[in-house]
Amino acid sequence: MSHFRIDLRQRAEEILALYPRPRSAMLPLLHLAQEQDGYVSDEGIAEVAELTSTTPADVRGTALFYDMFHLEPVGRYVVGVCTNIACLLAGGDELLEHASASLGCPVGATSSDGLFTLEETECLADCDYAPCVQVNHRYVRTTTPDAFDNVVAQLRAGKLDHEVPHHGTLNRVRRAGGLRAPRAEVAAERAAAGAAREARVAKETK
């Protein structure tokens, strides 16, 4: 039985169809696993390993490499405060310290109510609004302690759910564009490419 919900399993199959080898789909499938559970659970790892014809160790090692994946439960909202040079000069350290006090948890931990996980981040590429803050990878542009507290209050009240979905959801809109080709045609082209490659190998080894 699949660990993914029915709709996510369907999306997983669609993703797999875009890649010449199942292993190549590992990262987007990990995002699906995190979207469902809020983090990359052991069950999600096993599901991705099965779908990509790899092992749970392969999947876990890949997830560990990327900061966007969490292998342990996190809060509903993951708050990232940048302290790289531009943000540091604009008060990033002070804002991070304030965020820790405001949320009631140290950096790298989750608040007692389970709502917020606080992280110190590398450059978030929004230096015009330093110090830069993201919540669930969405820019919130709260450059002062008062503005930060206002955003936190709105998040607690559910007033920003239309802008900041729960952690793990990268995109709530399904793409209508991109690669458009019949699956049978894609499969035929892949088979032809594979046959041509085998023919070249056979010719070179004669």
Phi, psi and omega per residue, in radians:
M1 nan 2.392 -3.099
S2 -1.266 2.466 3.038
H3 -1.331 -0.472 -3.141
F4 -1.260 2.563 2.941
R5 -1.061 2.825 -3.080
I6 -1.005 -0.766 -3.104
D7 -1.181 -0.647 3.124
L8 -1.272 -0.593 3.085
R9 -1.106 -0.690 3.093
Q10 -1.108 -0.756 3.093
R11 -1.098 -0.641 3.103
A12 -1.078 -0.741 3.124
E13 -1.125 -0.671 3.113
E14 -1.143 -0.698 3.108
I15 -1.122 -0.796 -3.128
L16 -1.022 -0.606 -3.099
A17 -1.191 -0.270 -3.112
L18 -1.479 -0.205 -3.011
Y19 -1.998 2.527 -3.138
P20 -1.197 -0.485 3.102
R21 -2.280 2.416 -3.110
P22 -0.966 -0.620 -3.103
R23 -1.029 -0.544 -3.097
S24 -1.156 -0.303 -3.111
A25 -1.586 0.155 -3.010
M26 -1.036 -0.800 -3.079
L27 -1.119 -0.887 3.109
P28 -1.098 -0.537 3.094
L29 -1.229 -0.605 3.055
L30 -1.104 -0.654 3.082
H31 -1.109 -0.654 3.074
L32 -1.104 -0.753 3.129
A33 -1.060 -0.722 -3.140
Q34 -1.251 -0.576 3.088
E35 -1.078 -0.705 -3.100
Q36 -1.261 -0.830 -2.979
D37 -1.734 -0.191 -3.074
G38 1.525 -0.226 3.056
Y39 -2.773 3.027 3.139
V40 -1.570 1.720 -3.082
S41 -1.407 2.934 3.079
D42 -1.047 -0.675 3.123
E43 -1.172 -0.665 3.086
G44 -1.139 -0.694 3.096
I45 -1.077 -0.781 3.136
A46 -1.092 -0.672 3.131
E47 -1.136 -0.806 -3.136
V48 -1.130 -0.680 3.115
A49 -1.069 -0.740 3.127
E50 -1.131 -0.762 -3.095
L51 -1.181 -0.535 -3.075
T52 -1.741 0.076 -3.135
S53 0.995 0.703 3.100
T54 -2.134 -2.843 3.120
T55 -1.983 2.766 3.053
P56 -0.988 -0.584 3.104
A57 -1.121 -0.703 3.088
D58 -1.057 -0.795 -3.086
V59 -1.193 -0.778 3.141
R60 -1.083 -0.742 3.126
G61 -1.086 -0.670 3.103
T62 -1.176 -0.785 -3.126
A63 -1.104 -0.631 -3.137
L64 -1.143 -0.436 -3.076
F65 -1.270 -0.489 -3.000
Y66 -1.873 2.299 -3.105
D67 -1.163 -0.408 -3.090
M68 -1.255 -0.304 3.136
F69 -1.702 2.386 3.096
H70 -2.034 2.219 -3.124
L71 -1.671 0.046 3.033
E72 -2.282 2.707 -3.136
P73 -0.973 2.453 3.084
V74 -2.215 3.091 -3.138
G75 -1.224 2.953 3.070
R76 -1.059 -0.546 3.118
Y77 -2.180 2.145 3.059
V78 -1.726 2.008 -3.067
V79 -1.741 2.136 3.114
G80 -1.988 2.207 3.100
V81 -2.013 2.157 -3.104
C82 -1.401 2.403 3.078
T83 -2.214 0.347 3.041
N84 -1.191 3.076 -2.853
I85 -0.941 -0.844 -3.109
A86 -1.119 -0.738 -3.141
C87 -1.281 -0.604 3.102
L88 -1.045 -0.799 -3.132
L89 -1.182 -0.426 -3.122
A90 -1.623 0.087 3.089
G91 1.826 0.452 -3.120
G92 -1.080 -0.742 3.131
D93 -1.097 -0.737 -3.134
E94 -1.159 -0.678 3.125
L95 -1.201 -0.667 3.092
L96 -1.097 -0.730 3.110
E97 -1.105 -0.727 3.094
H98 -1.122 -0.742 3.141
A99 -1.047 -0.708 3.125
S100 -1.081 -0.767 3.132
A101 -1.206 -0.698 -3.101
S102 -1.176 -0.705 -3.120
L103 -1.476 -0.293 3.115
G104 1.339 0.565 3.120
C105 -2.631 2.580 3.088
P106 -1.267 2.893 3.085
V107 -1.063 2.326 -3.128
G108 1.582 0.018 -3.103
A109 -2.092 3.062 -3.116
T110 -2.015 2.464 -3.134
S111 -1.102 2.744 -3.049
S112 -1.106 -0.433 3.110
D113 -1.478 -0.039 3.090
G114 1.358 0.111 -3.061
L115 -1.502 -0.647 -2.961
F116 -2.168 2.357 2.933
T117 -2.031 2.276 -3.060
L118 -1.849 2.291 -3.136
E119 -2.280 2.527 2.926
E120 -1.627 2.194 -2.986
T121 -1.991 2.825 2.929
E122 -1.363 -3.091 -3.046
C123 -0.880 2.252 3.127
L124 -1.791 0.107 2.998
A125 1.071 0.705 3.052
D126 -2.436 0.872 -2.952
C127 -1.135 -0.329 3.086
D128 -1.140 -0.347 -3.123
Y129 -2.084 0.803 -3.137
A130 -1.304 2.535 -0.094
P131 -1.295 2.354 -3.012
C132 -1.395 2.415 3.112
V133 -2.284 2.369 3.008
Q134 -2.144 2.594 2.976
V135 -2.182 2.057 -3.079
N136 0.920 0.713 3.088
H137 1.174 0.354 3.003
R138 -1.921 2.320 3.085
Y139 -1.174 2.286 3.063
V140 -1.998 -0.259 2.993
R141 0.921 0.967 3.087
T142 -1.881 1.586 -2.979
T143 -1.576 -0.071 3.136
T144 -2.211 2.754 3.094
P145 -0.981 -0.743 -3.138
D146 -1.107 -0.737 3.125
A147 -1.147 -0.673 3.108
F148 -1.067 -0.835 -3.122
D149 -1.096 -0.595 3.116
N150 -1.150 -0.736 3.108
V151 -1.141 -0.736 3.122
V152 -1.051 -0.749 3.125
A153 -1.085 -0.709 3.127
Q154 -1.184 -0.663 3.094
L155 -1.117 -0.771 3.129
R156 -1.053 -0.611 -3.103
A157 -1.483 -0.052 -3.140
G158 1.319 0.286 -3.073
K159 -1.409 -0.184 -3.131
L160 -1.970 0.269 -3.091
D161 -1.063 -0.482 3.134
H162 -1.293 -0.347 -3.138
E163 -1.816 -0.598 -3.067
V164 -2.176 1.638 3.114
P165 -1.239 2.963 -3.139
H166 -1.033 2.699 -3.097
H167 -0.982 2.421 3.115
G168 1.864 -0.424 -3.135
T169 -1.532 1.857 -3.142
L170 -1.473 -0.630 -3.047
N171 -2.560 2.137 3.136
R172 -1.665 -0.025 -3.123
V173 -1.973 2.153 3.100
R174 -1.295 2.318 3.136
R175 -1.194 2.363 3.081
A176 -1.750 -0.191 -3.121
G177 -1.826 -2.723 3.140
G178 1.569 -2.727 -3.094
L179 -1.121 2.177 3.098
R180 -2.238 1.814 3.119
A181 -2.690 2.471 3.104
P182 -1.015 2.410 -3.098
R183 -1.027 -0.641 -3.137
A184 -1.115 -0.651 3.127
E185 -1.178 -0.754 3.112
V186 -1.078 -0.770 -3.137
A187 -1.103 -0.694 3.137
A188 -1.145 -0.720 3.131
E189 -1.156 -0.673 3.111
R190 -1.154 -0.713 3.122
A191 -1.120 -0.720 3.124
A192 -1.130 -0.710 3.120
A193 -1.130 -0.685 3.116
G194 -1.149 -0.703 3.121
A195 -1.151 -0.704 3.118
A196 -1.125 -0.687 3.123
R197 -1.133 -0.763 3.113
E198 -1.104 -0.653 3.119
A199 -1.141 -0.691 3.117
R200 -1.132 -0.745 3.134
V201 -1.094 -0.760 3.139
A202 -1.092 -0.698 3.139
K203 -1.164 -0.694 -3.099
E204 -1.256 -0.453 -3.095
T205 -1.612 0.012 3.121
K206 -1.282 nan nan
